[in-house]
Structure formats: structure tokens, C-alpha cells
Amino acid sequence: MCFRQMLPSPQDYDVAKDKQRRETFDPAKFLTGQGAGQSRIQFAPHHVIFAQGDRADALFLIESGWVKITYVSSSGKEMVIAFRGDGKFVGTRSLILRHRTATVTTLTGCSLIRVTTSALIDLLREEPDFAEMFTTYLVRQSLRGQVNLISQLHNSAEGRLARVLLQLANYAPGPDPQPVSMHINQADLANMIGTTRSRVSFFLNKFKRQGFIEYDHDGHLSVRGALVRFLREP
């Protein structure tokens, strides 16, 4: 079997989303903001939670809201890596690195639980259920990153945009549109998928005409599962 056949296809990943929903990772059972090394923090939109190069001494659980993760290359070019929303973590590399490798900025008002690295390590040692759930979460994030890389290398810009929109809407099979609970910045989407803002606008209008998304000029967006047709299998 060749290496390419061993990699999960985008369709494999999307089918796995059903199983993921049945095995929901609920860190709120353990991360309340009141335990040792924990605190709850509120941030306004467009606030830098941590910056690339900062000391990495904690990670954050997003209780509510959306954040953007960006990376600045040695040449000074800023790249959008990902968007994260409710129930997701940012800063997990603090477990193994001393400094931040990316910048995380709030896109909306956010409530986050800050957990120091030492407190997280203690929790992993003392709570087997949390350790299992957190490990599973990290593996799923790694899988998503792998599939996104496949999509970036294999799909057209149109297909890459479709994948990002499906992920932002927490895609689930079915005819009902799934809302994205933040306003979409076309420039950020263009940066993330490696194309121009005008092309993103063109694709969004195309998806809207075909009934795959509902989208207005204020950035409100809902996505239908049928958008998955734009994803190509490697």
C-alpha cells in the first residue's frame, strides 16, 4: 500500500465528524476557571491573547467566541493559519515549547479559561478521563491539520474555500444550513487559502447562487452540507 492510500481523504474526515459528535470532548467538566492554575478571562474583539515569540506558559480554552491564529514568516509575511471557536484550545504547544510560535487574536468578544502549563500537566496525571479526552482532542486536531494540508496541496482555491467554510460551520450531513457565529473577513479567508480577496468574493457569490450558502454583505454566513461536493479526493 502506498503512502498516499494511507492518508485520510477529505470525505473520510467529514464522515468521522458524526462519530466525533457522539464522543464530544467536554473540557468544561474539568476546566471551570476556579481550579489550581486556572482563571477565566474576558476579551473584547481584536485583542491579542498572546503574540508570536511570547513566553509559552499557559494554554486557553475558548468558552465562547472566535479567535484567529496567525504566523509571521522571517520575511515579514503574515499568514492566517486557522480560526477557532467554542470548545477549542489555543496555545497547546506550551506543553512542549518555551515560546509562542503564532499569534492569537480575538475576532469577537471571547470568554476563555486560562490554564497554566504546570496545572495542565497535573490534571493530565491526576485525571485519567481528562487525559484520554485531551489526547483524543489533540489527535483530532492533528488529523484536521493533515487533511487541511492535503486540501491545500490538492484542491483548487474554490475547494479550499469550501473546506474552510464547512469547518467554520461545524459541518454536519443534512439539508439544514449550519450558521457560522462570526462575521467573515474575506481578506482573512483569502490569506488562509492562498488566493485573492476578489476570488474569494467570486466564489462566495457562486456558492450563494447555487444554494450552498446563505451570505450577506454584513458577513453573516450559513453553510449547507452539499458544499462538500467541491472537495476533491486525493
C-alpha positions as CSV (number, residue, x, y, z in Angstrom):
1,M,0.0,0.0,0.0
2,C,1.4,3.4,-0.9
3,F,1.7,6.3,1.5
4,R,-1.0,8.3,-0.4
5,Q,-3.5,5.5,0.1
6,M,-2.8,5.5,3.9
7,L,-3.8,9.2,4.2
8,P,-7.4,10.0,5.1
9,S,-9.4,11.7,2.3
10,P,-11.4,14.8,3.0
11,Q,-14.5,12.6,2.7
12,D,-13.2,10.2,5.4
13,Y,-12.6,13.2,7.7
14,D,-16.1,14.5,7.1
15,V,-17.7,11.2,7.8
16,A,-15.7,11.0,11.0
17,K,-17.4,14.2,12.2
18,D,-20.5,12.2,13.1
19,K,-18.5,10.0,15.4
20,Q,-16.8,13.0,16.9
21,R,-20.2,14.5,17.8
22,R,-21.2,11.3,19.6
23,E,-17.9,11.3,21.5
24,T,-17.9,15.0,22.5
25,F,-14.9,16.3,24.3
26,D,-16.3,18.4,27.2
27,P,-13.3,20.0,29.0
28,A,-15.7,22.2,31.0
29,K,-16.1,19.2,33.3
30,F,-12.5,19.8,34.5
31,L,-11.7,23.4,33.4
32,T,-14.0,25.7,35.4
33,G,-11.8,28.6,35.8
34,Q,-11.6,28.0,39.6
35,G,-9.2,25.1,39.9
36,A,-5.5,25.3,40.6
37,G,-3.7,27.4,38.0
38,Q,-7.0,28.3,36.3
39,S,-8.6,31.6,35.7
40,R,-11.5,32.9,33.5
41,I,-10.6,35.9,31.3
42,Q,-12.9,38.1,29.1
43,F,-11.6,39.7,26.0
44,A,-13.0,42.3,23.7
45,P,-12.9,41.9,19.9
46,H,-9.5,42.4,18.2
47,H,-7.5,41.8,21.4
48,V,-4.2,39.9,21.2
49,I,-4.3,37.0,23.6
50,F,-0.7,36.1,23.0
51,A,1.8,37.0,20.4
52,Q,4.4,35.0,18.4
53,G,7.6,34.9,20.4
54,D,5.9,35.4,23.8
55,R,6.7,33.1,26.6
56,A,4.5,30.0,26.4
57,D,3.4,29.2,30.0
58,A,-0.3,28.5,29.6
59,L,-3.0,27.4,27.2
60,F,-6.5,28.7,26.7
61,L,-9.9,27.0,26.4
62,I,-12.4,29.1,24.3
63,E,-15.7,29.1,26.3
64,S,-17.4,31.4,23.8
65,G,-16.3,33.5,20.8
66,W,-13.9,33.2,17.9
67,V,-10.2,33.7,17.6
68,K,-7.8,33.9,14.6
69,I,-4.4,32.3,14.6
70,T,-1.7,34.0,12.5
71,Y,2.0,33.4,11.8
72,V,4.6,35.9,10.6
73,S,7.4,34.4,8.5
74,S,11.0,35.5,8.6
75,S,10.4,37.7,5.6
76,G,7.6,39.5,7.4
77,K,4.6,38.0,5.6
78,E,1.6,37.4,7.9
79,M,-0.4,34.2,7.2
80,V,-3.7,33.1,8.6
81,I,-3.4,29.6,10.0
82,A,-6.8,28.9,11.4
83,F,-9.9,30.1,13.1
84,R,-11.0,28.6,16.4
85,G,-14.3,28.8,18.3
86,D,-16.3,27.4,21.2
87,G,-14.8,24.4,23.0
88,K,-11.4,24.6,21.2
89,F,-8.0,25.2,22.7
90,V,-5.3,27.6,21.7
91,G,-1.7,27.5,22.9
92,T,-1.4,23.7,23.3
93,R,2.2,23.8,22.2
94,S,3.0,25.3,25.6
95,L,3.3,21.7,26.7
96,I,6.5,21.3,24.8
97,L,7.8,24.7,23.7
98,R,9.0,27.7,25.7
99,H,7.9,30.4,23.3
100,R,4.7,31.0,21.2
101,T,5.0,30.1,17.5
102,A,1.9,32.1,16.4
103,T,-0.3,35.0,17.4
104,V,-3.8,34.5,18.6
105,T,-6.3,37.5,18.3
106,T,-10.0,37.6,19.2
107,L,-12.4,38.2,16.3
108,T,-15.4,38.6,18.6
109,G,-15.9,39.1,22.3
110,C,-14.5,36.0,24.0
111,S,-14.6,34.2,27.3
112,L,-11.6,32.0,27.9
113,I,-10.2,29.7,30.6
114,R,-6.5,30.2,31.1
115,V,-4.7,27.1,32.4
116,T,-1.0,27.2,33.3
117,T,1.2,24.5,31.8
118,S,2.1,23.1,35.2
119,A,-1.6,22.9,36.2
120,L,-2.5,21.2,32.9
121,I,0.3,18.6,33.5
122,D,-1.0,17.9,37.0
123,L,-4.5,17.5,35.6
124,L,-3.3,15.0,33.0
125,R,-1.6,13.0,35.6
126,E,-4.4,13.0,38.2
127,E,-7.5,12.7,36.0
128,P,-7.3,9.7,33.5
129,D,-10.7,10.7,31.9
130,F,-9.4,14.2,31.2
131,A,-6.1,12.8,29.9
132,E,-7.9,10.5,27.5
133,M,-10.2,13.2,26.2
134,F,-7.4,15.8,25.8
135,T,-5.2,13.3,24.0
136,T,-8.1,12.5,21.7
137,Y,-8.7,16.2,21.1
138,L,-5.0,16.7,20.1
139,V,-5.1,13.7,17.7
140,R,-8.2,15.1,16.0
141,Q,-6.6,18.5,15.7
142,S,-3.5,16.8,14.1
143,L,-5.8,14.9,11.7
144,R,-7.6,18.1,10.8
145,G,-4.2,19.8,10.1
146,Q,-3.1,16.8,8.0
147,V,-6.3,16.9,5.9
148,N,-6.1,20.7,5.5
149,L,-2.5,20.3,4.2
150,I,-3.8,17.7,1.7
151,S,-6.5,20.0,0.6
152,Q,-4.1,22.9,0.3
153,L,-1.8,20.8,-2.0
154,H,-4.5,19.1,-4.0
155,N,-7.7,21.2,-4.2
156,S,-8.3,24.3,-6.2
157,A,-8.8,27.6,-4.3
158,E,-12.5,27.1,-4.7
159,G,-12.2,23.7,-3.0
160,R,-10.0,25.1,-0.2
161,L,-12.6,27.8,0.5
162,A,-15.4,25.2,0.6
163,R,-13.4,23.2,3.2
164,V,-12.8,26.2,5.4
165,L,-16.4,27.2,5.3
166,L,-17.6,23.7,6.2
167,Q,-15.2,23.6,9.1
168,L,-16.3,27.1,10.4
169,A,-19.9,25.9,10.3
170,N,-19.0,22.6,12.1
171,Y,-20.4,20.7,9.0
172,A,-22.9,18.0,9.6
173,P,-24.6,16.0,6.8
174,G,-28.2,17.2,6.1
175,P,-30.1,19.8,4.2
176,D,-30.3,22.4,7.0
177,P,-27.9,25.3,6.9
178,Q,-25.3,25.5,9.7
179,P,-24.6,29.1,10.8
180,V,-21.1,30.5,11.4
181,S,-21.4,32.5,14.5
182,M,-18.9,35.2,13.5
183,H,-18.6,37.8,10.7
184,I,-16.5,36.6,7.8
185,N,-13.5,38.7,6.8
186,Q,-12.8,38.0,3.1
187,A,-9.2,39.2,3.3
188,D,-8.5,36.6,6.1
189,L,-10.2,33.8,4.1
190,A,-8.1,34.8,1.0
191,N,-4.9,34.8,3.1
192,M,-5.8,31.4,4.6
193,I,-6.4,29.6,1.3
194,G,-3.8,31.3,-0.7
195,T,-5.7,33.4,-3.2
196,T,-7.0,37.0,-3.6
197,R,-9.9,38.7,-1.9
198,S,-11.7,39.2,-5.3
199,R,-11.5,35.5,-5.9
200,V,-13.0,34.7,-2.5
201,S,-15.8,37.2,-3.2
202,F,-16.4,35.5,-6.6
203,F,-16.5,32.0,-5.0
204,L,-18.9,33.1,-2.2
205,N,-21.3,34.6,-4.7
206,K,-21.1,31.5,-6.8
207,F,-21.8,29.3,-3.8
208,K,-24.7,31.6,-2.9
209,R,-26.3,31.4,-6.4
210,Q,-26.1,27.6,-6.2
211,G,-27.8,27.5,-2.9
212,F,-24.8,26.1,-0.9
213,I,-24.5,29.0,1.4
214,E,-26.5,32.0,2.7
215,Y,-24.4,35.1,2.8
216,D,-25.0,38.8,3.2
217,H,-22.8,41.9,2.9
218,D,-22.6,42.2,6.7
219,G,-20.6,38.9,6.8
220,H,-23.4,36.7,8.2
221,L,-22.9,33.2,6.8
222,S,-24.7,29.8,6.9
223,V,-23.4,26.7,5.1
224,R,-25.2,23.7,3.7
225,G,-23.6,20.3,3.7
226,A,-24.0,20.0,0.0
227,L,-21.0,22.3,-0.3
228,V,-18.9,19.2,0.3
229,R,-19.3,18.4,-3.4
230,F,-16.5,20.9,-4.1
231,L,-13.9,18.8,-2.2
232,R,-11.8,16.5,-4.3
233,E,-10.5,13.2,-3.1
234,P,-6.7,12.9,-3.4
